[in-house]
């Protein structure tokens, strides 16, 4: 099975809203072994939607449309899908009553045009929207699955995860039985492939390589009989873990921040942060993890020299001698945070995020990270490429990986 995505909305074509739905859906489908053949972005125009859907149905077994399910005249996705198959649109009384209750609870009379959102395509399955007034729909015709989802990501994602994904995977059974994604960090895609090839000629299920920032994901796909496919994937995972060691930090839906947090909690250890060029991004990643208050003491964003001196206790003479961007200052920042918050671990990050060199002539992408642990200090010098945001993101990832490895080593 392969999929086509059709994202509907004038706002996507003008760039007023970023098309994050396509990325989310592609990643989630890919995680189950279903590739996306093509993504189309079309205007709020019935003819354009219909033409895009007709093209997609010629090539793919699954077509997902997002957007165009609202109450206004230019929300035309339902109409376009119904017209292709010659199907009627009818009011779903249950959903209409639910919408009326939604507005009544807020002390608002429901606008008449909201009734449009209770229209369902003949023969389709209504997909409940717990976060909004526009339900989704799933329609099966001639071996094809057509899914309609609302445009707001917060609404679309929940419907897809809870009501669409399992059904799509079930329809794909017999072709793909098992999928496992191993997440690697600190090793490039080409080096990773070389190491895997060095394992020799043994039965290896198909593997896809996807580079994401400082990470590379390995998707192992097992096809055919469920038992045999699962055994093949498990065998491949064991061989890959033996060969790649701690370059593999997790699997499937795990994140580097989540894995690092789990290790800190499991070992009853605490963390403090002192950030300069990363601008608090590492703190943001950490506090996105539920339960981070169990291990995260706090962080300081010390961007200027004065902040490093006054907030973290970095010696003025050290800054004058070594410069703000230096291994010594990164270490002093980490030591300051560790002392202030009385934590087991502390990270200090300083560098040049770009796009140009700093006043001292240090090039963009030069970053120093220091990790103060219970027993010793570690440092890394990085020469990162990419835009300003990419440099900040990669520095934060590498800092997380330093913590992960330090705890794992014991």
Secondary structure as GFF3:
##gff-version 3
##sequence-region A 1 410
A	DSSP	beta_strand	2	8	.	.	.	ID=ss1
A	DSSP	alpha_helix	10	14	.	.	.	ID=ss2
A	DSSP	alpha_helix	20	31	.	.	.	ID=ss3
A	DSSP	beta_strand	35	42	.	.	.	ID=ss4
A	DSSP	alpha_helix	46	59	.	.	.	ID=ss5
A	DSSP	beta_strand	62	66	.	.	.	ID=ss6
A	DSSP	alpha_helix	77	85	.	.	.	ID=ss7
A	DSSP	beta_strand	89	91	.	.	.	ID=ss8
A	DSSP	alpha_helix	93	105	.	.	.	ID=ss9
A	DSSP	three_ten_helix	112	118	.	.	.	ID=ss10
A	DSSP	beta_strand	119	121	.	.	.	ID=ss11
A	DSSP	beta_strand	125	127	.	.	.	ID=ss12
A	DSSP	beta_strand	136	141	.	.	.	ID=ss13
A	DSSP	beta_strand	144	149	.	.	.	ID=ss14
A	DSSP	alpha_helix	153	159	.	.	.	ID=ss15
A	DSSP	pi_helix	160	164	.	.	.	ID=ss16
A	DSSP	alpha_helix	165	171	.	.	.	ID=ss17
A	DSSP	beta_strand	176	185	.	.	.	ID=ss18
A	DSSP	alpha_helix	189	197	.	.	.	ID=ss19
A	DSSP	beta_strand	206	212	.	.	.	ID=ss20
A	DSSP	beta_strand	215	223	.	.	.	ID=ss21
A	DSSP	alpha_helix	226	244	.	.	.	ID=ss22
A	DSSP	three_ten_helix	245	247	.	.	.	ID=ss23
A	DSSP	beta_strand	248	251	.	.	.	ID=ss24
A	DSSP	alpha_helix	256	266	.	.	.	ID=ss25
A	DSSP	beta_strand	271	275	.	.	.	ID=ss26
A	DSSP	alpha_helix	281	287	.	.	.	ID=ss27
A	DSSP	three_ten_helix	292	294	.	.	.	ID=ss28
A	DSSP	beta_strand	296	301	.	.	.	ID=ss29
A	DSSP	alpha_helix	305	312	.	.	.	ID=ss30
A	DSSP	alpha_helix	316	322	.	.	.	ID=ss31
A	DSSP	alpha_helix	327	341	.	.	.	ID=ss32
A	DSSP	beta_strand	345	351	.	.	.	ID=ss33
A	DSSP	beta_strand	366	372	.	.	.	ID=ss34
A	DSSP	beta_strand	377	383	.	.	.	ID=ss35
A	DSSP	alpha_helix	388	409	.	.	.	ID=ss36
###
